[in-house]
Amino acid sequence: MRKERYTAHFFLAAAAVVIVYMILYRVLCQDILSHSIYDSYTRQAEMWWQGSLSLPENISWLEIAVYNGRYFISFPPFPTVVQFLLYPVFGINTPDNLINTMFALGAFVLIYRLLMRRGYSGLYASLLALLMTVGSNLLYLSLTGWVWFSAQTQGFFLSALCVYLIVSKKKIAWYFSFLCLGFAFACRPFQIVYAPLLLYLLYKNTDEGKGFWRTLMGCVKYVLPLVAVGICVAAYNAARFDSIFEFGHTYLPEFQNDPQFSLAYIPQNFLEILKLPNLQDGYFWPRFNGTLFFLVNPVYVLLAVSMARNRFGARQIIYTLCLAAHFVLMLSHRTMGGWQFGSRYLVDMIPFMLVIFADDKSDKTQSITKTAVLPAALALIGIAVNIWGAVWFYTMA
C-alpha cells in the first residue's frame, strides 16, 4: 500500500537495528549461521522427519517431559514447524539463532508498516517500532535460538502480524489474521486471550448495517483457520499425553511436587516483576524471575500514557480485559521465567498494544516533533538498557 511506504526514518532505524545485532553477535562470538545447544525444537523436527513424536533419549540440559516411559519436548509445537522446514537443508545444525533474529526484524517492519497505514509519520512509526522491538526484552530474546526464546520471538512476530492483517481492508487478510493468532497460540498459549479483541475488530470490519446477528454470523468463516489450528494442536497434545490440553510441562520434574498454576502464586510473582536493580551477590540486574517490568520494557509507559489521554471506548475496554486476563494467567504460573534478564514474560503482551497505538488520535493532532518526544526518549532508554542487559546476561551472568 502507498501509505506504507518506507521513509528515510525507516531506513535509518533499520540500519541502527542491524548494527545493534551485528555488534551483539560479535560480542557473543556467534556466527551468523550458528546453532544453539538449547535446540529442543530442532531435535523434535528431526524426530518428525523420522515419523516419531518422542525423542529416543532424555537430554539433561533440556526441559524434557517424561510420560509413560517416553521422552517428549515439553513446549507448544509451532516453532518445530519452522525447524522442520529447515532440517532437510541444515540437518541438526539449523541456524536457529539467526531465525530468532529474523523474526524480530520482521516484527520491526510490521509495526512500522501498520503505523504508517494508520496515518502516522515515518518518524513516529520508526521510533515506536524501535521501542517495541530492540527497545524491549525482545532484543535479548532474539539473539539466540534457545528453545524458550524461540517460542516467544515467533509468538511476538505472529501476534504483530495478526494485528497488522486484521486492520487491513482486504477480506482475505482477515482469514490469515486468525490463522496467525492460532500459530501464536501454538507458540505461547496465553496469546489466545486476545481472541475476543480480534473478534471485536473483525465485527467492526464486517459491520455494514446488517444487524448484530447477521454480522456476527458473517464473522464465523474468518475464524475457521483459528479453529483448525486449535484442532491440530489438540490432536497433537492428545497423541503425546492423552489430553488435548497438555503440552508437556506437567510432566517436567520441577512440577511433580508443586502445581504449574495456582492463584496462590500471584502475590509473590507480582512483586517479582517490580524488583529494582541492585548489587546483591555482586550483580546489578536481578538474575531470577524478573526486574521492574517497565524499566526493561518501557513501551508499557507509552501504553499507560496513550490509554490515559484517549476516550475509553469499547475497543479499549475489551483490550484492557484481555490484558488483565493475560496478567492474571502469567502471574499464576509457578515462575516468572526463571533465569533471565528483565521480565521476559511481559514481552508476550507487547504486540497487541498496537491495537491501542494505531488509533491514538491525540498523537495525530500534534506536531511531528512534539509527537516524537516521548517514544524517542523511551526508545533510547529501552535500547540502552536492553543492550546492557543482553551483554550482561550472555557473557557475565
C-alpha positions, 0 to 999 in steps of 0.5 A, a space after each residue: 500500500 502507498 501509505 506504507 511506504 518506507 521513509 528515510 526514518 525507516 531506513 535509518 532505524 533499520 540500519 541502527 537495528 542491524 548494527 545493534 545485532 551485528 555488534 551483539 553477535 560479535 560480542 557473543 562470538 556467534 556466527 551468523 549461521 550458528 546453532 544453539 545447544 538449547 535446540 529442543 525444537 530442532 531435535 523434535 523436527 528431526 524426530 518428525 522427519 523420522 515419523 516419531 513424536 518422542 525423542 529416543 533419549 532424555 537430554 539433561 540440559 533440556 526441559 524434557 517431559 517424561 510420560 509413560 516411559 517416553 521422552 517428549 519436548 515439553 513446549 507448544 509445537 509451532 516453532 518445530 514447524 519452522 525447524 522442520 522446514 529447515 532440517 532437510 537443508 541444515 540437518 541438526 545444525 539449523 541456524 536457529 539463532 539467526 531465525 530468532 533474529 529474523 523474526 524480530 526484524 520482521 516484527 520491526 517492519 510490521 509495526 512500522 508498516 501498520 503505523 504508517 497505514 494508520 496515518 502516522 509519520 515515518 518518524 513516529 512509526 520508526 521510533 515506536 517500532 524501535 521501542 517495541 522491538 530492540 527497545 524491549 526484552 525482545 532484543 535479548 530474546 532474539 539473539 539466540 535460538 534457545 528453545 524458550 526464546 524461540 517460542 516467544 520471538 515467533 509468538 511476538 512476530 505472529 501476534 504483530 502480524 495478526 494485528 497488522 492483517 486484521 486492520 487491513 481492508 482486504 477480506 482475505 487478510 482477515 482469514 490469515 489474521 486468525 490463522 496467525 493468532 492460532 500459530 501464536 497460540 501454538 507458540 505461547 498459549 496465553 496469546 489466545 486471550 486476545 481472541 475476543 479483541 480480534 473478534 471485536 475488530 473483525 465485527 467492526 470490519 464486517 459491520 455494514 448495517 446488517 444487524 448484530 446477528 447477521 454480522 456476527 454470523 458473517 464473522 464465523 468463516 474468518 475464524 475457521 483457520 483459528 479453529 483448525 489450528 486449535 484442532 491440530 494442536 489438540 490432536 497433537 497434545 492428545 497423541 503425546 499425553 492423552 489430553 488435548 490440553 497438555 503440552 508437556 510441562 506437567 510432566 517436567 520434574 520441577 512440577 511433580 511436587 508443586 502445581 504449574 498454576 495456582 492463584 496462590 502464586 500471584 502475590 509473590 510473582 507480582 512483586 517479582 516483576 517490580 524488583 529494582 536493580 541492585 548489587 546483591 551477590 555482586 550483580 546489578 540486574 536481578 538474575 531470577 524471575 524478573 526486574 521492574 517490568 517497565 524499566 526493561 520494557 518501557 513501551 508499557 509507559 507509552 501504553 499507560 500514557 496513550 490509554 490515559 489521554 484517549 476516550 475509553 471506548 469499547 475497543 479499549 475496554 475489551 483490550 484492557 480485559 484481555 490484558 488483565 486476563 493475560 496478567 492474571 494467567 502469567 502471574 499464576 504460573 509457578 515462575 516468572 521465567 526463571 533465569 533471565 534478564 528483565 521480565 521476559 514474560 511481559 514481552 508476550 503482551 507487547 504486540 497487541 498494544 498496537 491495537 491501542 497505538 494505531 488509533 491514538 488520535 491525540 498523537 495525530 493532532 500534534 506536531 511531528 516533533 512534539 509527537 516524537 518526544 516521548 517514544 524517542 526518549 523511551 526508545 533510547 532508554 529501552 535500547 540502552 538498557 536492553 543492550 546492557 542487559 543482553 551483554 550482561 546476561 550472555 557473557 557475565 551472568 
